[in-house]
Every structure is written in C-alpha cells, then in structure tokens.
Amino acid sequence: MPVRQLPETLINQIAAGEVIERPASAAKELIENAIDAGATRIEIATAGGGKSLIRITDNGSGMDAADIDLAVRRHCTSKITATLDDIRTLGFRGEALPSIGSVAKLSITSRRAGADTGVEITVVGGRVSPVRPAAANQGTVVEVRDIFFATPARLKFLKSERAEAGAITEVVKRMAIAFPHVRFVLSGSDRSTLEFPASPDDPLTRMAQVLGADFKDNAIAVDALREDVGLKGFAGVPTFNRGNSGHQYAFVNGRPVQDKLILSAIRGAYAETIPSGRYPVAVLSLTLDPALVDVNVHPAKSDVRFRDPGLVRGLIVGAIREVLAREGDRASTTSASGMMSAFRPGFGGVGYAQQPLRTAWSAATSPYRPVSGFAQAAQPDGFYETEQAAFETVLSPSARADQGFATPALATPAERLQTSEPVELATRYRLGAARAQLHANYIVAQTEDGLVIVDQHAAHERLVFEAMRKALEQERLPSQVLLIPEIVDLPEEDCDRLMVHAEALEKLGLAIERFGPGAVAVRETPALLGEVDAARMVRDLADEIGEWNTSEGLRGRLEHVAATMACHGSVRSGRRLRPEEMNALLRDMEATPGSGQCNHGRPTYIELKLSDIERLFGRS
C-alpha cells in the first residue's frame, strides 16, 4: 500500500482528538489564549453544556488581519520561536484553533488597540473563509458552535449537558485561582452566572471565592524554597477536608496542572492526619526555571515532567508537614457548625424542645452558674465524679494552688455547684481549663471565649504517636539481625539506586550491602516491623526510589506500625481521669504538632465559641 500525505482537514481532526476532548478542553484553550494576550477581563458564555455554544470575550491585545489569518492555521503561534526550553506562556503549540475549527463551527472577531476597525474569520469543519472587516471592540471574541458536528462519533462520548457545563466551570475556577488579577464572568442559558472579581492584591480572597469562605479561616500559608524551586500557596488544616480530591489545585509557573507527582506529594504530606476516604484542601504554586520542567508532555498541557521529581516531591511534602507541625493542630472552623447541626434536629428555638438540652447540659455546666431547681437532678451515667459530688471536677486545695486557682474547695456538692470557677487557666491557655469529663471519655474545657470538647483517647493516641515519630527522626531505630542474610536479586540499576540510600535506610533499621552486580544482601531489618518479607520490602523500596528518588516508603511503614502501637498504648476510652491529668493532657496537646487530629485523621477536639453556644439557646 503506497504512502500518502493526509489532507490538512483530516490532520487537524486527528490532532483535535488529543487537544479537544470535550467542550471544557476548548474553553480551556481559548481562556489560555485570552490570558496570554494580556486580558484583564474575560467573559465566558455557554449553552447546552458547551455543546451548542462556547463564547469567550476578552479585552486583550487583539489581532490584525495577518495575525488572525495565521492563527487558524496549524502550528502558527506568537509564543515561541525555535526552542521549548523557555516556555513562559500558557499556549505554545499552535494547535488549538485549527483543531477546534476542524470539528466545530468557529468564528473569531478581533481588533487591535488603535485600529480603525476589527477583522473576522470563520472556520467550519476545517474550511477557512477569507478574512473580512468587522465591527469590534478592542480584544477578541471567539465563538465555538456545534462542537464535534464534523465528527459525530465524538458526540456519543460526551456526558450530559449538566456534566459538561460543570467541567467548564471547573476550568474557569482553576484559571481564576491562577490569575487573581483577571476578572472572570461565566454565564449562559445552561447555568446561573458566576463571577470572580479581580483581587490582585489578595490571592487568598480569590481562593475563598472558589473554594468557599471557610477556606480562608482554615488555610495555612506555605512558603518554601529548595535549590531554586519555590513553593507558595495555602494548605488547609487536616480537619478541614473533603470527600474527593477536587479541592486540590496545583500550578507550575502559573500553569494549572493535574500532575500525579504533585497530587501524590500532597497525599503523602497529610499521611496519618486525614481519615481514609477524605482528602485535604490545598492550593500550591511551584515556580522554577522553565528549562527544568517539560510542559510538552501531552497536547492538553495538564501533565508536566520535572527534571528532578524527587526534589519537587520532597519540597512539597516537607513544606506542608512543616506548616502543619506549626499551625495544623487547630480544629477546623467547620467542626462547630457540624456540632450545632447535630443539635438542630431536636432544637426548635427558644421555648421549644429545650428540655433535652437542659437535662444533658445543665448538669454538665452547672459548676458555672447558680443552681435553683437542677442541683439535685439525676446525672447521666459515665460523668466523672470526685468525692461525693454527682458531677464536677473541682481540684483539691493543693492542686488548685498548683494550677493557679484561688477559690477554696467547696464543702458540699450543692455549694460547689453554686460557685463560679476562676478562669485563670482558661485565659492563659489556648485549650483552656478542664472542667468536666463526660462518659469517661470526653473532656470539657472552658476557654476564654467558649469551650472545647476533647476526645481523650484520640488526643493521647496522637501524643504517643508523635513521641514515637520524633524518636524515628532522632535516633537509629533498633534492628534485628538475620541469622542468614537474605539475598535479593534486582536489576543492576535498582541496586545502584538502593545503595545511594543505604545510609538513610540503615538509620531506619534496614541494613543492606551490595552482593554482586545484580543483588543486595539484607542483614538487618527494623525490629519495629517484627517478621517481615525482606525481599518484597526491598523491591518495593527500589521501585519507589526509581520513581521518586526517595525512600520514604519504609518510613511510612514504620510510622504506620508506630501509629498502631500508639493506639494500643494510649489512654483508653472509659478511663476516668483526675482533673490534674485532664489539664496535663490539654497542655501536652498545645505543645504537640498535629494534635488536632488522631492517627486516623479524626478530630481530637471540637471548639465551640460562646457565640455558637448562645445561638443554640436562641440568644443571638
């Protein structure tokens, strides 16, 4: 069969199969063109989920007749010249417009600043019309109608109009976060209008517009630099998490990407802090020399390749863990809302269904108010009891003096219930002063402006785990010597990679040495792991090092074992604690990074502000 040159239209349709996968792909390419043109206002209108219409209007630099004629021809671009080593624009391949024009009805109207008139060109199913004059404002308007009309088979693979409209919305959100100085307006007959006003001086405000107002209160700033690779952005506290990874946004030199390495690094940074099936919220932006990253991996330009992936992954993991250790132990502001929602089904406002609340909470909070008819009320089972009191956590005279209290010990339960406790500890410490223990598991503490409820088992579990993790970082872990070294056959390149990390592995209790060109000998394994399949572990480490150039997998396994041991070695639910023990636990939580969630990612405490409590009782 002879070799033939394919027609230009067919070539463009083949390219469109990779570049334009769905209406959202076309919208992404056109928005990128508008941003590259210097637009500060971009309006996107859709119909039929983008299947019927996508219209992008911008106030960018615009095009003249010569530019607009070349723009719809394959591999014509104004963004690169002869090299791919210094790409500083979003677009550069010169494929988007001709690809769209080959499968849809495309029209472009544009006018340069200072030009007397605009110009217009249309491309229908790959057929290009001559350029003609047209009335236009400065900037460019691109209309895409009836996408994939020229390739009907592709239409069958599109999702519903609602799903396709949602995909376009997600594209606009990512662009809005990446370029806060640009005003975006998304509208159309298939949606309600969505507007993101420009906020060039406050990127966090733009992020809150996209991710929700709660993100601003639950985000921790990230700012790190390693070997000329910069990382900035915001990471949500672990207790502020979501049911999918759709709230993780990553950018490389301003380009929105969905890179597996970056998403994996985010997941690794939050390991042991988020429950299974939940995902952190994060917005991260990497900046580095364009020569050190390849953005030409796929025509859609959403994947990138780093020259040193291990460096990038280590930077992300280290930076996020550092800020979580510094500030990530605080409870999410949404926890209080969730708690109040839990009360709401049985709460109808003032004068309605208040008796259940009074029965449960009057007894628990009675030390803080004079008691009239409730002093002798029956107390719920499991409340902590000291001496003869039905429920209270009043300290002994000596303990009270140590803790800074001035009120003398009360003679009887009734007298105790009628005396207001001093608030010195509550104002001195972030988690306040322990006031009660409910159901032999939950510590109630008074803070300066509210109260905190602590899960004692989850909190102490985290404290024990962090102590073990610290030992992992500071000392050589105990190892068990194998009576007969295990020889593991591996490709020579894997052996070379393992030996580069041999010193770090030995510190973790895994001692290996070279055993010929294609094997390593395992002489010691970490005692913490007990009986272990050494060969499988070494092969897994070799695979990880080959992909990420790190040996964090072994540390992760050790930390998993440490987390299990911490669970069994912590204060159990059902143990009644003395007031001194409860306050000591609170102080340790304040001093321990990551204490806001247990090893399984569940919150260790919930904070209710006084304003939240007043809302429960209809006071506000």
LINLINPE-V589724 format. One record per pair of residues at least 12 apart in sequence whose ideal C-beta (glycine too) atoms are under 10 Angstrom apart, sorted by the first residue. I is the first residue (numbers start at 0). J is the second residue. Records with the same first field share a line. If there is no record, write none. Layout:
# LINLINPE-V589724
I->J, J
This chain:
# LINLINPE-V589724
6->125
7->72, 73, 97, 101, 125, 127
8->97, 100, 101, 102, 124, 125, 126, 127, 149
9->101, 125
10->73, 97, 98, 101, 125
11->71, 72, 73, 94, 96, 97, 98, 99, 100, 101, 102, 122, 124, 125, 149
12->97, 98, 101, 102, 124, 125, 149, 150, 153
13->98, 101
14->73, 74, 92, 94, 95, 97, 98, 101, 102, 298
15->94, 95, 97, 98, 99, 100, 101, 102, 103, 125, 146, 147, 149, 150, 153, 298
16->98, 102, 150, 153, 298
17->94, 98, 297, 298, 299
18->92, 94, 95, 96, 97, 98, 99, 102, 297, 298, 299, 300
19->94, 95, 98, 99, 101, 102, 103, 143, 146, 147, 150, 153, 298, 299
20->153, 156, 157, 166, 298, 299
21->48, 49, 50, 146, 147, 153, 156, 157, 158, 162, 163, 166, 167
22->45, 47, 48, 49, 50, 51, 52, 53, 103, 143, 146, 147, 157, 158, 160, 163, 164, 166, 167, 170
23->45, 48, 49, 53, 162, 163, 164, 165, 166, 167, 168, 169, 170, 171
24->49, 95, 98, 99, 146, 166, 167, 170, 298, 299, 301
25->49, 53, 55, 95, 96, 98, 99, 102, 103, 105, 141, 143, 146, 147, 167, 170
26->43, 45, 49, 53, 54, 55, 141, 143, 163, 166, 167, 168, 170, 171, 174, 185
27->89, 90, 95, 166, 167, 169, 170, 171, 173, 174, 255, 299, 300, 301
28->55, 89, 90, 92, 94, 95, 96, 98, 99, 141, 143, 170, 298, 299, 300
29->41, 43, 53, 54, 55, 57, 90, 95, 96, 99, 105, 107, 139, 141, 142, 143
30->43, 55, 57, 89, 141, 167, 170, 171, 173, 174, 175, 178, 181, 183
31->88, 89, 90, 91, 95, 170, 174, 254, 255, 300
32->55, 57, 59, 70, 76, 78, 88, 89, 90, 95, 96, 107, 139, 141
33->55, 56, 57, 58, 59, 89, 138, 139, 141, 174, 181
34->57, 59, 88, 89, 90, 174, 177, 178, 181, 253
35->59, 60, 76, 77, 78, 87, 88, 89, 90, 91
36->57, 58, 59, 60, 61, 62, 77, 88, 90, 109, 138, 139
37->57, 58, 59, 60, 61, 138, 181
38->55, 56, 57, 58, 59, 60, 61, 138, 139, 178, 181, 182
39->57, 58, 59, 178, 180, 181, 182, 197, 199
40->56, 57, 58, 59, 138, 181, 182, 183, 184, 197
41->55, 56, 57, 58, 59, 138, 171, 174, 175, 178, 181, 182, 183, 184, 185, 195
42->54, 55, 56, 57, 58, 140, 182, 183, 184, 185, 186, 194
43->55, 56, 57, 167, 168, 170, 171, 174, 183, 184, 185, 186, 187, 193
44->56, 142, 184, 185, 186, 187, 188, 189, 190, 192
45->143, 160, 163, 164, 167, 168, 171, 185, 186, 187, 188, 189, 190
46->144, 160, 164, 187, 188, 189, 190
47->144, 145, 146, 160, 163, 164, 187, 188, 189
48->157, 158, 159, 160, 161, 162, 163, 164, 165, 166, 167, 187, 189, 190
49->143, 146, 157, 160, 163, 164, 166, 167, 170, 187, 189
50->103, 143, 144, 145, 146, 147, 148, 154, 157, 160, 163, 164, 189
51->143, 144, 145, 146, 160, 187, 188, 189
52->104, 142, 143, 144, 145, 146, 187, 188, 189
53->99, 103, 105, 141, 142, 143, 144, 146, 167, 187
54->106, 140, 141, 142, 143, 144, 186, 187
55->107, 139, 140, 141, 142, 143
56->108, 136, 138, 139, 140, 141, 142, 184
57->109, 137, 138, 139, 140, 141, 181
58->112, 136, 137, 138, 139, 181, 182
59->109, 111, 112, 137, 138, 139
60->77, 109, 111, 112, 137, 138, 139
61->108, 109, 110, 111, 112, 113, 114, 117, 118, 135, 136, 137, 138, 139
62->77, 107, 108, 109, 110, 111, 114, 117, 118, 120, 130, 138, 139
63->109, 110, 111, 114, 117, 118, 130
64->109, 111, 114, 116, 117, 118, 119, 120, 129, 130, 131, 132
65->118, 130
66->109, 111, 118, 130
67->96, 107, 108, 109, 117, 118, 119, 120, 130, 139
68->118, 120, 127, 129, 130
69->93, 96
70->93, 95, 96, 97, 100, 107, 109, 120, 122, 139, 141
71->95, 96, 97, 99, 100, 101, 105, 107, 120, 121, 122, 125, 127, 128, 130
72->93, 96, 97, 100, 122, 127
73->92, 93, 94, 96, 97, 98, 101
74->92, 93, 94, 97
75->93, 94, 96, 97
76->88, 90, 91, 92, 93, 94, 95, 96
77->90, 91, 93
78->90, 91, 92, 93
79->91, 92, 93
82->290
83->289, 290, 293, 294, 295
84->288, 289, 290, 291, 293
85->288, 289, 290
86->252, 254, 289, 290, 292, 293, 294, 295, 300
87->252, 253, 254, 289
88->252, 253, 254, 294
89->174, 177, 178, 252, 253, 254, 255, 294, 300
90->300
91->294, 295, 300
92->294, 295, 298, 300
94->298
95->298, 300
96->120, 122, 141, 143
97->122, 125, 127
98->125, 298
99->122, 141, 143, 146
100->120, 121, 122, 123, 124, 125, 126, 127, 143, 149
101->122, 123, 124, 125, 126, 149, 150
102->124, 125, 143, 145, 146, 147, 148, 149, 150, 151, 153, 154
103->122, 123, 124, 125, 142, 143, 144, 145, 146, 147, 148, 149, 150
104->121, 122, 123, 124, 142, 143, 144, 145, 146, 148, 149
105->120, 121, 122, 123, 124, 125, 127, 141, 142, 143, 144, 146
106->119, 120, 121, 122, 123, 128, 133, 140, 141, 142, 143, 144
107->119, 120, 121, 122, 130, 133, 139, 140, 141, 142, 143
108->120, 121, 133, 134, 135, 136, 138, 139, 140, 141, 142
109->133, 135, 136, 137, 138, 139, 140, 141
110->132, 133, 134, 135, 136, 137, 138, 139, 140
111->135, 137, 138, 139
112->137, 138
113->137
114->135, 137
115->132
116->132, 133, 134, 135
117->132, 133, 134, 135, 136, 137, 138, 139, 140
118->130, 131, 132, 133, 135
119->131, 132, 133, 134, 135, 140
120->133
121->142
123->144, 145, 148, 149
124->145, 148, 149, 150
125->149
126->149
146->163
160->189, 190
161->189, 190
163->189
164->185, 187, 189, 190
165->190
167->185, 187, 189, 190
168->185, 190, 193
169->209, 245
170->185, 255
171->183, 184, 185, 193, 195, 209
172->185, 193, 195, 205, 206, 208, 209, 210, 245, 248, 255
173->209, 248, 249, 250, 254, 255, 256, 257, 282, 301
174->195, 209, 255
175->193, 194, 195, 196, 197, 198, 205, 206, 208, 209, 255
176->195, 202, 205, 206, 208, 209, 210, 232, 248, 250, 255, 282, 284
177->202, 205, 248, 249, 250, 253, 254, 255, 256, 282, 284
178->195, 197, 199, 202, 205, 250, 253, 255
179->195, 196, 197, 198, 199, 200, 201, 202, 203, 204, 205, 206, 208, 209
180->197, 198, 199, 200, 202, 205
181->195, 197, 198, 199, 205
182->194, 195, 196, 197, 198
183->195, 196, 197, 205, 208, 209
184->196
193->208, 209
194->208
195->208, 209
196->208
201->215
202->231, 232, 233, 282, 284
203->215, 218, 220, 232, 233, 282
205->282
206->218, 232, 233, 248, 280, 282
207->233
209->246, 248, 282
210->233, 235, 241, 246, 248, 280, 281, 282
211->246, 280, 333
212->332
213->235, 239, 280, 331, 332, 333, 336
214->233, 235, 239, 246, 280, 281, 282
215->233, 332
216->235, 236, 239, 329, 331, 332, 333
217->233, 234, 235, 236, 237, 238, 239, 240, 280, 329, 330, 331, 332, 333, 334
218->232, 233, 234, 235, 236, 239, 280, 281, 282, 322, 326
219->232, 233, 234, 235, 236, 239, 281, 319, 321, 322, 323, 325, 326, 327, 329
220->232, 233, 234, 322, 326
221->233, 234, 268, 281, 282, 283, 284, 315, 318, 319, 321, 322, 323
222->318, 322
223->314, 315, 317, 318, 319, 321, 322
224->286, 314, 318
225->310, 311, 313, 314, 315, 317, 318
226->287, 291, 307, 310, 311, 314
227->286, 287, 288, 291, 310
228->285, 286, 287, 288, 291, 292, 305, 307, 310, 311, 313, 314, 315
229->284, 285, 286, 287, 314
230->283, 284, 285, 286, 287, 311, 314, 315, 317, 318, 319
231->250, 282, 283, 284, 285, 286, 318
232->248, 249, 250, 281, 282, 283, 284, 285, 315, 318, 319
233->248, 280, 281, 282, 283, 284, 322
234->247, 265, 268, 269, 279, 280, 281, 282, 283, 315, 318, 319, 320, 322, 323, 326, 327
235->247, 269, 273, 278, 279, 280, 281, 282, 323, 327, 331
236->272, 279, 280, 322, 323, 326, 327, 328, 329, 330, 331, 332, 595, 596, 602
237->269, 271, 272, 273, 274, 277, 279, 280, 323, 327, 328, 329, 330, 331, 593, 595, 596, 600, 601, 602
238->272, 273, 274, 277, 327, 328, 329, 330, 331, 332, 333, 334, 595, 596, 600, 601, 602, 603, 604, 605
239->273, 279, 280, 327, 329, 330, 331, 332, 333, 334
240->269, 272, 273, 274, 276, 277, 278, 279, 280, 331, 333, 596, 600
241->273, 277, 278, 279, 280
242->276, 277, 278
243->276, 277, 278
244->257, 262, 265, 266, 278, 279, 280, 281
245->278, 280
246->278, 279, 280, 281, 282
247->261, 262, 265, 266, 278, 279, 280, 281, 282, 283
248->261, 280, 281, 282, 283, 284
249->261, 262, 264, 265, 281, 282, 283, 284, 285, 303, 315
250->282, 283, 284, 285, 286
251->283, 284, 285, 286, 287, 289, 292, 294, 303, 305, 311
252->284, 285, 286, 287, 288, 289, 291, 292, 294, 303
253->284, 285, 286
254->284, 285, 292, 294, 300, 301, 303
255->284, 300, 301
256->285, 292, 294, 296, 300, 301, 302, 303
257->299, 301, 302, 303
258->285, 292, 296, 301, 302, 303, 304, 305, 308, 311
259->302
260->302, 303, 304, 305, 308, 309, 311, 312, 315, 546, 547
261->281, 283, 285, 303, 305, 308, 311, 312, 315
262->278, 281, 315
263->308, 312, 315, 316, 546, 547
264->283, 308, 311, 312, 313, 314, 315, 316, 317, 318, 319, 547
265->278, 279, 280, 281, 283, 312, 315, 316, 319
266->278, 279, 316
267->312, 313, 315, 316, 319, 320, 547, 549, 551, 552, 555
268->281, 283, 312, 315, 316, 317, 318, 319, 320, 321, 322, 323
269->281, 316, 319, 320, 323, 327, 596, 600
270->316, 320, 551, 554, 555, 558, 559, 562, 600
271->461, 464, 465, 468, 555, 558, 559, 561, 562, 593, 596, 597, 598, 599, 600
272->319, 320, 323, 327, 328, 461, 593, 595, 596, 597, 598, 599, 600, 601
273->596, 599, 600, 601
274->596, 597, 599, 600, 601, 602
275->599, 600
276->600
277->600, 601
279->319, 323, 600
281->315, 319
283->314, 315, 318, 319
285->303, 305, 311, 314, 315
287->305, 306, 307, 310, 311, 314
288->306
290->306
291->305, 306, 307, 310, 311
292->304, 305, 306, 307, 311
293->305, 306
307->548
308->546, 547, 548, 549
309->544, 546, 547, 548, 549
310->548, 549
311->547
312->546, 547, 548, 549, 551
313->547, 548, 549, 551
316->547, 549, 551
320->592, 593
321->592
323->592, 593, 595, 596
324->465, 591, 592, 593
325->592
326->592, 595
327->592, 593, 594, 595, 596
328->429, 430, 461, 465, 588, 589, 590, 591, 592, 593, 594, 595, 596, 603, 604
329->429, 594, 595, 604, 606
330->430, 451, 452, 595, 596, 602, 603, 604, 605, 606, 607
331->595, 596, 602, 605, 606
332->606, 608
334->452, 595, 602, 604, 605, 606, 607
335->449, 605, 606, 607, 608, 610, 611, 612, 614
336->611
337->602, 605
338->452, 605, 606, 607, 611, 615
339->607, 611, 612, 614, 615
342->355, 356, 359, 360, 614, 615
343->615
346->615, 616, 617
347->617
348->616, 617
349->616, 617, 618
350->617
351->617
353->615, 616, 617
356->615, 616
357->373, 376, 616
358->373, 376, 377, 379
359->379, 437
360->612, 615, 616
361->373, 374, 376
362->374, 376, 377, 378, 379, 382, 389, 390, 391, 416, 435, 437
363->378, 379, 382, 390, 391, 434, 435, 436, 437, 441, 443, 450
364->390, 434, 435, 443, 445, 450, 612
365->378, 389, 390, 391, 412, 415, 416, 417, 435
366->388, 390, 391, 392, 393, 409, 415, 416, 417, 418, 419, 420, 434, 435, 445
367->416, 418, 419, 420, 422, 434, 445, 450
368->416, 417, 419
369->416, 417, 418, 419
370->412, 413, 415, 416, 417
371->417
373->416
374->389, 411, 412, 413, 414, 415, 416, 417
375->389, 412, 413, 416
376->389, 390
377->389
378->390, 391
379->437, 438
380->438, 439
381->436, 437, 438, 439, 440, 441, 573, 575
382->435, 436, 437, 438, 439, 575
383->433, 435, 436, 437, 438, 439, 440, 441, 442, 443, 575, 576, 577, 578, 581
384->412, 436, 575
385->412, 415, 436, 575, 577, 578
386->408, 409, 411, 412, 415
387->411, 412, 415
388->409, 411, 412, 413, 415, 416
389->412, 413, 415, 416
390->412, 415, 416, 435, 436, 437
391->409, 412, 415, 416, 418, 420, 434, 435, 578
392->415, 420, 432, 433, 434, 435, 436, 442, 443, 444, 576, 577, 578, 579, 581, 582
393->406, 407, 408, 409, 412, 415, 416, 418, 420, 434, 578
394->406, 408, 420, 432, 433, 577, 578, 579, 582
395->408, 577, 578, 579
396->408
398->577, 578, 579, 582
399->420, 421, 578
401->579, 582
402->421, 423, 424, 427, 432, 433, 578, 579, 582
403->421, 423, 424, 427, 432
404->420, 421, 422, 423, 424, 432
405->421, 423
406->418, 419, 420, 421
420->432, 434, 445
422->445, 446, 447
424->444, 445, 446, 447, 582, 585, 586
425->444, 445, 446, 447, 448, 449, 450, 451
426->445, 446, 447, 448
427->447
428->444, 446, 447, 582, 585, 586, 588, 589
429->446, 447, 451, 585, 586, 588, 589, 606
430->442, 444, 445, 446, 451, 453, 458, 582, 584, 585, 586, 587, 588, 589, 594, 604, 606
431->443, 444, 445, 446, 447, 448, 449, 450, 451, 453, 582, 585, 589, 606
432->444, 445, 446, 447, 451, 578, 581, 582, 585
433->445, 451, 453, 576, 577, 578, 579, 580, 581, 582, 583, 584, 585
434->450, 451, 578, 581
435->450, 452, 578, 581
436->453, 455, 574, 575, 576, 577, 578, 580, 581
437->452
438->572, 573
439->455, 571, 572, 573, 574, 575, 576
440->453, 454, 455, 456, 457, 570, 571, 572, 573, 574, 575, 576
441->453, 454, 455, 456, 572, 604, 605
442->454, 455, 458, 576, 578, 580, 581, 582, 584, 585, 604
443->581
444->581, 582, 584, 585, 604, 606
446->606, 607, 608, 609
447->609
448->606, 607, 608, 609, 610
449->606, 607, 608, 609, 610, 611, 612
450->605, 606, 607, 608, 609, 611, 612
451->585, 588, 604, 605, 606, 607
452->602, 604, 605, 606, 607
453->581, 584, 585, 588, 594, 602, 603, 604, 605, 606
454->572, 597, 601, 602, 603, 604, 605
455->569, 570, 571, 572, 573, 574, 575, 576, 580, 581, 584, 603, 604
456->566, 569, 570, 571, 572, 573, 574, 597, 603
457->566, 569, 570, 572, 594, 596, 597, 598, 599, 601, 602, 603, 604
458->569, 570, 584, 585, 587, 588, 591, 594, 595, 596, 597, 602, 603, 604
459->565, 566, 568, 569, 570, 571, 574, 576, 580, 584, 587, 588, 594, 597, 603
460->562, 565, 566, 567, 568, 569, 570, 571, 597, 598, 599, 601, 603
461->562, 565, 566, 569, 587, 588, 591, 592, 593, 594, 595, 596, 597, 598, 599, 601, 603
462->565, 569, 570, 584, 587, 588, 590, 591, 593, 594, 597, 603
463->561, 562, 564, 565, 566, 567, 568, 569, 570, 591, 598
464->558, 561, 562, 563, 564, 565, 566, 568, 569, 591, 593, 594, 597, 598
465->561, 565, 587, 590, 591, 592, 593, 594, 598
466->561, 565, 568, 587, 591
467->527, 557, 558, 560, 561, 562, 564, 565, 568
468->554, 557, 558, 561, 562, 565, 592, 593, 598
469->591, 592
470->561
471->506, 507, 508, 525, 527, 554, 557, 558, 561
472->506, 554
474->506
475->505, 506, 507, 508
476->505, 506, 507, 508, 509, 525, 526, 527, 528, 554, 557
477->508, 523, 525, 526, 527
478->505, 507, 508, 509, 510, 522, 523, 524, 525, 526, 527, 528
479->508, 523, 524, 525, 526, 527, 528, 529, 530, 531
480->510, 522, 523, 524, 526
481->510, 520, 521, 522, 523, 524, 533
483->520, 522
484->510, 511, 512, 514, 519, 520, 521, 522, 523, 533
485->511, 514, 519, 520, 521, 522, 524, 532, 533, 534, 537
486->514, 515, 518, 519, 520, 521, 533, 534
487->511, 514, 517, 518, 519, 520, 521, 533, 534, 535, 536, 537, 538, 541
488->514, 515, 517, 518, 519, 534, 538
489->514, 517, 518, 519, 534, 537, 538, 541
490->516, 517, 541, 545
491->515, 516, 517, 518
492->517, 541, 545
493->517, 519, 537, 538, 540, 541, 542, 544, 545
494->511, 513, 514, 515, 516, 517, 518, 519, 537, 541
495->513, 516, 541, 544
496->540, 541, 542, 543, 544, 545, 548, 550
497->509, 511, 513, 519, 537, 538, 540, 541, 544, 545, 550
498->511, 512, 513, 519
499->544, 548, 550
500->540, 541, 543, 544, 548, 549, 550, 553
501->513, 519, 550
503->549, 550, 551, 553, 554
504->521, 523, 525, 537, 540, 544, 550, 553, 554
505->522, 523
506->554
507->524, 525, 527, 528, 550, 553, 554, 556, 557
508->523, 524, 525, 526, 527, 528, 553, 557
509->521, 522, 523, 524, 525, 528, 531, 533, 536, 537, 540, 550, 553, 557
510->522, 523, 524, 525
511->523, 524, 533, 537, 540
519->534, 537, 541
520->537
521->533, 534, 536, 537
524->536, 537, 553
525->553, 554, 556, 557, 560
527->556, 557, 558, 560, 561, 564
528->553, 556, 557, 559, 560
529->560
531->556
536->552, 553, 556
537->553
539->552, 553, 556
540->552, 553, 556
543->555
558->598
559->598
561->598
562->597, 598, 599
563->598
564->598
565->597, 598
566->597, 598, 599
569->597, 598
570->584
585->604
588->603, 604
